[in-house]
Amino acid sequence: MFRSACATVALVCTLLSSATLRSEVPEQYSRKELKSLIQSARSPEQYAELSRYFHNQAHHFKNLAAVQEAAMERELNHTSGAKYPSGYESALHLRDYYNQRAAKFETMANSYDRLLKSF
């Protein structure tokens, strides 16, 4: 059990450090800014920027899903009675949500990659 906790902590630390390295360029847009950027994108540079943004967002959500996976493992070992929803179920739903978001951003990034290749 102690090894499992140590492995979980090591996984979380690794994921957080890799997320920090990937997000050296702070690219956080508001919905309005992102909508405007998508509508005005016509050049390869703009497509590349959108692709990079969506790839970064997908990576971020994959990291969050991995953290929830570790939480699921931890909660599986420490059940706490009849509480509903259990910590395991909460982590499961969050993991599924983060995986869906990551898939959505990957799809968008791939579409901008294809547009970029068409130039």
Long-range contacts (C-beta under 8 A, 24 or more apart in sequence): 1-77, 4-73, 4-74, 4-77, 5-74, 8-70, 8-73, 8-74, 11-66, 11-70, 12-67, 12-70, 15-63, 15-66, 15-67, 16-63, 18-63, 19-59, 19-60, 19-63, 22-56, 22-59, 23-56, 23-60, 27-52, 27-53, 27-56, 29-53, 41-112, 44-116, 44-119, 47-112, 47-115, 47-116, 47-119, 48-112, 48-116, 50-108, 50-109, 50-112, 51-109, 51-112, 51-113, 51-116, 53-109, 54-105, 54-106, 54-108, 54-109, 54-112, 55-105, 55-106, 55-109, 57-101, 57-105, 58-102, 58-103, 58-105, 58-106, 58-109, 59-102, 61-98, 61-99, 61-101, 61-102, 61-105, 62-98, 62-99, 62-102, 64-94, 64-98, 65-94, 65-95, 65-98, 65-99, 65-102, 68-92, 68-94, 68-95, 68-98, 69-95
